[in-house]
């Protein structure tokens, strides 16, 4: 089975899409939002955007357009999970989408965050910060809403009449006022406290992956997204200097059944907002996708934690690799390696993960060496290809 068809304009890839390709995102033509998409998600109005500064960032119609493309182009017949990227059109020339379908675990969010950090750094942004939160699954969200309603009744005397009316209609309105620094902020219920057992385990896995990236983050309780279709982990990457959101990501699996899927599928996506991109010298447009000569195979939880930092290390050294981070079974990964016809495998198992090393295996001769990760780029550059 083949990958999703690459963009017809792949001969002129812009940097965000080219960097994303190093992390497994295949550039495709952007789906166009149609009246049918808007109708399918009419009960997911962007007026439900929750915290101040987040309006219009959660666009259900755009996600519906991608899911319609998924159905029309029969993406379901492709090996999953799949990862695609595209530059938005329709007046959003400085926005890029990265979409995942079939990623079950917390590695999906970590993959999106690592991609965002790499793209933004390459685009000239300096200091970046990461905000994280989890609202969990449907059960968790319902429990959180009950806690917010109870809290709103408890502090009713401290709220003006207009806010009381807005909260009665939509309890999340309270989050627009009770933001960080507000007198009621520290006592406000958090969505993390009401996570179900399954959602708590998922968020724990996300945090473990992000900690493995070596990137600092903070938990932001008011980052809760659109209550009608967002779920589980949400994240925002900000420009420290301006405070503006440069990347926003979240799971939206709940949307799949609204647009015609028979059952809910795991979905996660991220949008990059580059309208305030610094001016760079020698802005480059890439003619072709990276052409990897190596396939990265990971075996076990500890090994998977090492893979994203390793891919970034190799990317910085201009060494692209194929990988299948959304697959845990060795047979599925080896099948992917065989299809890619690369001359070398990069294997990270339990032993390698503990030693910060990689086993490099020649696929023709089966000869192999074990190399420390920090020395791997130089070693690979000296291999005969």
C-alpha positions as CSV (number, residue, x, y, z in Angstrom):
1,X,0.0,0.0,0.0
2,X,1.2,3.5,-0.8
3,X,1.5,6.6,1.2
4,X,-1.0,9.5,0.8
5,X,-0.3,11.3,-2.5
6,X,2.2,14.1,-2.1
7,X,1.3,17.7,-3.0
8,X,1.4,18.5,-6.7
9,X,3.7,21.3,-5.7
10,X,6.1,19.1,-3.8
11,X,8.9,20.4,-6.1
12,X,8.7,23.7,-4.3
13,X,8.4,22.8,-0.6
14,X,8.4,25.5,1.9
15,X,10.5,25.0,5.0
16,X,7.8,24.0,7.5
17,X,6.7,21.2,5.3
18,X,10.2,20.1,4.5
19,X,11.2,20.0,8.2
20,X,8.0,18.2,9.0
21,X,8.9,15.5,6.4
22,X,11.9,14.6,8.7
23,X,9.3,13.6,11.3
24,X,7.3,11.5,8.9
25,X,4.7,14.1,7.7
26,X,3.9,13.6,4.0
27,X,3.0,17.0,2.3
28,X,-0.4,16.9,0.5
29,X,-2.6,19.4,-1.2
30,X,-4.7,21.4,1.3
31,X,-8.4,20.3,1.6
32,X,-10.8,23.1,0.9
33,X,-13.6,23.9,3.4
34,X,-16.9,23.4,1.7
35,X,-20.5,24.2,2.7
36,X,-20.9,20.5,3.4
37,X,-18.1,20.6,5.9
38,X,-19.5,23.7,7.7
39,X,-22.9,22.0,7.9
40,X,-21.5,18.8,9.3
41,X,-20.0,20.7,12.3
42,X,-22.6,23.4,12.7
43,X,-23.0,22.5,16.4
44,X,-19.3,23.1,16.9
45,X,-19.3,26.8,16.7
46,X,-16.0,28.7,17.2
47,X,-18.0,30.9,19.5
48,X,-17.4,28.1,22.0
49,X,-13.7,28.9,22.1
50,X,-12.9,29.1,25.7
51,X,-10.0,31.1,27.1
52,X,-9.3,34.7,26.1
53,X,-6.9,34.8,23.1
54,X,-8.0,31.4,21.8
55,X,-10.9,32.6,19.6
56,X,-10.8,31.2,16.0
57,X,-8.0,28.9,16.8
58,X,-10.2,25.8,17.1
59,X,-11.8,25.5,13.6
60,X,-14.0,22.4,13.4
61,X,-14.8,23.0,9.7
62,X,-11.1,22.8,8.8
63,X,-10.8,19.4,10.6
64,X,-14.0,18.3,8.9
65,X,-12.5,19.1,5.5
66,X,-9.5,17.0,6.2
67,X,-11.7,14.1,7.4
68,X,-13.8,14.4,4.2
69,X,-10.5,14.2,2.2
70,X,-9.6,11.1,4.3
71,X,-12.9,9.4,3.2
72,X,-12.8,10.5,-0.4
73,X,-9.2,9.5,-1.0
74,X,-9.6,6.3,1.0
75,X,-6.8,7.0,3.4
76,X,-8.3,4.2,5.5
77,X,-6.8,1.7,3.1
78,X,-3.3,2.9,3.8
79,X,-1.0,1.5,6.5
80,X,-1.8,3.4,9.8
81,X,-1.0,5.5,11.6
82,X,-0.6,8.2,8.9
83,X,0.9,11.7,9.2
84,X,0.3,14.4,6.6
85,X,1.0,18.1,6.4
86,X,-0.2,21.0,4.2
87,X,-0.1,24.7,3.8
88,X,-3.5,26.3,4.3
89,X,-5.1,28.4,1.6
90,X,-8.3,30.4,1.7
91,X,-6.7,33.5,3.2
92,X,-4.5,31.7,5.7
93,X,-1.3,31.8,3.7
94,X,0.9,31.8,6.9
95,X,-0.7,28.8,8.5
96,X,0.4,25.1,8.2
97,X,-1.5,22.0,9.4
98,X,0.0,18.7,10.6
99,X,-2.5,15.9,11.0
100,X,-2.2,12.4,12.6
101,X,-4.7,9.6,12.1
102,X,-4.3,6.3,14.0
103,X,-1.8,7.4,16.7
104,X,-3.2,5.9,19.9
105,X,-0.6,6.8,22.5
106,X,1.0,9.9,23.9
107,X,3.8,9.7,21.3
108,X,1.4,11.4,18.9
109,X,1.3,14.7,20.9
110,X,5.1,14.5,21.5
111,X,5.6,14.1,17.7
112,X,3.6,17.2,17.0
113,X,5.4,19.2,19.7
114,X,8.8,18.1,18.5
115,X,7.9,19.0,14.9
116,X,6.6,22.4,16.0
117,X,9.8,23.2,17.9
118,X,12.0,22.2,15.0
119,X,10.0,24.2,12.5
120,X,9.8,27.3,14.6
121,X,13.5,27.2,15.4
122,X,14.3,26.9,11.7
123,X,12.0,29.8,11.0
124,X,14.1,32.0,13.2
125,X,12.1,32.1,16.5
126,X,14.2,32.3,19.6
127,X,12.7,31.7,23.0
128,X,9.7,29.4,22.9
129,X,7.5,28.2,25.8
130,X,5.0,25.2,25.9
131,X,1.6,25.2,27.7
132,X,0.0,21.8,28.3
133,X,-3.3,20.6,29.6
134,X,-5.6,17.6,29.4
135,X,-9.4,17.6,29.4
136,X,-9.6,13.8,28.9
137,X,-12.3,11.7,27.3
138,X,-16.1,12.2,27.3
139,X,-16.4,10.9,30.8
140,X,-13.7,13.3,32.1
141,X,-15.2,16.3,30.3
142,X,-18.6,15.7,31.8
143,X,-17.1,15.4,35.3
144,X,-15.1,18.6,34.8
145,X,-18.2,20.5,33.7
146,X,-20.0,19.4,36.9
147,X,-17.1,20.6,39.0
148,X,-17.1,24.0,37.2
149,X,-20.9,24.3,37.7
150,X,-20.5,23.6,41.4
151,X,-17.7,26.1,41.7
152,X,-19.8,28.8,39.8
153,X,-22.6,28.3,42.3
154,X,-20.2,28.5,45.2
155,X,-18.7,31.9,44.1
156,X,-22.0,33.2,42.7
157,X,-22.0,36.3,45.1
158,X,-18.6,37.3,43.6
159,X,-19.8,37.4,40.0
160,X,-21.7,40.1,38.2
161,X,-25.1,39.4,36.7
162,X,-23.8,39.5,33.1
163,X,-21.2,36.8,33.8
164,X,-23.7,34.7,35.7
165,X,-26.0,34.6,32.7
166,X,-23.1,33.7,30.4
167,X,-22.0,30.9,32.8
168,X,-25.5,29.6,33.0
169,X,-25.5,29.2,29.2
170,X,-21.9,27.9,29.0
171,X,-20.0,27.2,32.2
172,X,-16.7,27.5,30.4
173,X,-17.3,31.2,30.1
174,X,-15.9,31.5,33.6
175,X,-12.5,30.6,32.2
176,X,-12.4,33.7,30.2
177,X,-12.4,35.7,33.4
178,X,-10.7,33.5,35.9
179,X,-7.3,33.4,34.1
180,X,-3.8,33.3,35.6
181,X,-3.4,36.1,38.1
182,X,-7.1,36.4,38.9
183,X,-8.1,36.2,42.6
184,X,-10.2,33.1,42.0
185,X,-7.6,31.3,39.7
186,X,-5.9,29.1,42.4
187,X,-9.2,27.7,43.7
188,X,-10.8,27.0,40.4
189,X,-11.3,23.3,39.5
190,X,-8.9,21.9,37.0
191,X,-9.6,19.4,34.2
192,X,-6.6,17.3,35.2
193,X,-8.2,16.5,38.6
194,X,-11.3,15.0,36.9
195,X,-9.5,12.8,34.4
196,X,-10.7,9.2,34.0
197,X,-8.3,6.4,34.7
198,X,-7.7,5.9,31.0
199,X,-7.2,9.6,30.3
200,X,-4.9,10.0,33.2
201,X,-2.7,7.2,31.9
202,X,-2.7,8.8,28.4
203,X,-1.7,12.2,29.8
204,X,1.0,10.6,31.9
205,X,2.5,9.0,28.8
206,X,2.4,12.4,27.0
207,X,4.3,14.0,29.9
208,X,6.9,11.2,29.8
209,X,7.5,11.7,26.1
210,X,7.8,15.5,26.4
211,X,10.2,15.2,29.4
212,X,12.3,12.9,27.2
213,X,12.5,15.7,24.7
214,X,14.4,17.8,27.3
215,X,12.0,20.7,26.8
216,X,10.5,22.7,29.6
217,X,6.7,23.2,29.8
218,X,4.0,24.4,32.2
219,X,0.5,23.1,32.9
220,X,-2.1,25.7,32.0
221,X,-5.6,24.8,33.4
222,X,-7.4,27.3,31.1
223,X,-6.2,25.6,27.9
224,X,-9.3,23.5,27.4
225,X,-10.2,24.1,23.7
226,X,-13.6,23.7,22.2
227,X,-15.8,21.5,24.4
228,X,-17.8,20.1,21.5
229,X,-15.0,18.2,19.8
230,X,-11.6,18.6,21.5
231,X,-10.4,15.9,23.9
232,X,-7.4,14.6,25.8
233,X,-4.2,16.6,25.6
234,X,-4.0,20.2,24.3
235,X,-0.8,22.2,23.9
236,X,0.3,25.6,22.8
237,X,3.7,26.8,21.8
238,X,4.2,30.5,22.4
239,X,6.7,33.2,21.4
240,X,8.1,34.2,24.8
241,X,8.8,37.7,23.6
242,X,5.3,38.5,22.4
243,X,3.2,35.9,24.2
244,X,1.4,35.0,21.0
245,X,0.5,31.4,20.1
246,X,2.7,30.0,17.3
247,X,1.5,26.4,17.4
248,X,-1.7,24.9,18.8
249,X,-2.4,21.2,18.9
250,X,-5.1,18.9,20.3
251,X,-6.9,15.6,19.8
252,X,-10.3,15.7,17.9
253,X,-11.2,12.1,17.6
254,X,-14.8,12.9,18.7
255,X,-15.3,14.8,15.4
256,X,-15.0,11.7,13.2
257,X,-18.5,10.4,13.8
258,X,-20.0,13.8,13.3
259,X,-18.7,13.9,9.7
260,X,-19.7,10.4,8.6
261,X,-17.3,7.8,10.1
262,X,-19.0,4.6,11.4
263,X,-16.7,4.6,14.4
264,X,-14.5,7.0,16.2
265,X,-10.8,7.0,15.0
266,X,-7.8,8.4,16.9
267,X,-7.1,11.9,15.5
268,X,-4.7,14.6,16.5
269,X,-3.6,17.8,14.8
270,X,-1.6,20.9,15.0
271,X,-1.6,24.3,13.3
272,X,1.4,26.6,13.0
273,X,0.8,30.3,12.9
274,X,3.7,32.0,11.2
275,X,2.4,35.5,10.5
276,X,5.0,37.1,12.8
277,X,7.9,35.0,11.5
278,X,11.2,36.9,11.7
279,X,12.8,38.0,8.5
280,X,15.5,35.5,7.5
281,X,18.4,35.9,5.2
282,X,18.5,33.5,2.3
283,X,15.0,32.2,2.7
284,X,15.1,28.8,1.1
285,X,12.5,26.8,-0.8
286,X,13.2,23.1,-1.1
287,X,12.8,21.3,-4.4
288,X,12.5,17.7,-3.1
289,X,11.5,15.7,0.0
290,X,14.3,14.4,2.1
291,X,15.6,11.0,0.8
292,X,16.5,8.8,3.8
293,X,19.0,6.0,3.6
294,X,18.2,4.8,7.1
295,X,15.2,3.3,8.8
296,X,14.8,3.7,12.6
297,X,13.3,0.8,14.5
298,X,12.4,1.1,18.2
299,X,11.6,-1.8,20.5
300,X,9.9,-1.1,23.8
301,X,8.7,1.9,25.8
302,X,12.1,3.2,26.9
303,X,13.4,2.9,23.3
304,X,10.5,4.9,21.9
305,X,11.2,7.7,24.4
306,X,14.7,8.1,22.8
307,X,13.5,8.2,19.2
308,X,12.2,11.8,18.8
309,X,15.4,13.4,20.3
310,X,17.4,11.1,18.1
311,X,15.5,12.0,14.9
312,X,16.0,15.7,15.8
313,X,19.8,15.1,16.3
314,X,20.0,13.5,12.9
315,X,17.9,16.2,11.3
316,X,20.2,18.9,12.6
317,X,23.1,17.0,11.0
318,X,21.2,16.7,7.7
319,X,20.6,13.0,8.0
320,X,16.9,12.1,7.3
321,X,15.5,8.8,8.5
322,X,12.4,6.7,7.8
323,X,10.5,5.6,11.0
324,X,7.2,4.3,12.2
325,X,6.8,5.8,15.7
326,X,3.1,5.0,15.8
327,X,3.8,1.3,15.5
328,X,5.1,-0.8,18.3
329,X,5.3,-4.3,16.7
330,X,8.7,-5.2,15.3
331,X,7.1,-7.0,12.3
332,X,5.2,-3.9,11.2
333,X,8.3,-1.8,11.5
334,X,10.5,-4.3,9.6
335,X,7.9,-4.5,6.8
336,X,8.1,-0.7,6.5
337,X,11.9,-0.9,6.4
338,X,11.7,-3.5,3.6
339,X,9.3,-1.4,1.6
340,X,11.7,1.6,1.9
341,X,14.6,-0.4,0.6
342,X,17.2,1.4,2.7
343,X,20.7,0.0,3.1
344,X,20.8,0.4,6.9
345,X,18.6,-0.1,9.9
346,X,19.0,2.0,13.1
347,X,17.8,-0.2,16.0
348,X,17.0,1.1,19.5
349,X,16.0,-1.6,21.9
350,X,15.9,-1.8,25.7
351,X,19.7,-2.3,25.9
352,X,20.5,0.6,23.6
353,X,18.0,2.8,25.4
354,X,19.8,2.3,28.7
355,X,23.2,2.9,27.1
356,X,22.1,5.8,24.9
357,X,23.3,3.9,21.9
358,X,22.0,2.7,18.5
359,X,22.8,-0.6,16.7
360,X,23.5,0.1,13.0
361,X,22.8,-2.9,10.8
362,X,23.6,-3.4,7.1
363,X,20.5,-4.8,5.5
364,X,22.5,-6.7,2.9
365,X,25.3,-8.2,4.9
366,X,23.6,-8.2,8.3
367,X,26.9,-6.8,9.8
368,X,26.3,-4.4,12.6
369,X,27.9,-2.0,15.0
370,X,26.7,-0.4,18.2
371,X,27.3,3.4,18.4
372,X,26.7,5.9,21.1
373,X,23.9,8.3,20.0
374,X,26.1,11.4,20.4
375,X,28.5,9.9,17.9
376,X,25.9,8.5,15.5
377,X,25.8,11.5,13.0
378,X,29.5,11.4,12.3
379,X,29.4,7.6,12.0
380,X,26.6,7.6,9.6
381,X,28.2,10.3,7.4
382,X,31.2,8.0,7.0
383,X,29.2,4.9,5.9
384,X,29.3,3.8,2.2
385,X,25.8,4.5,0.7
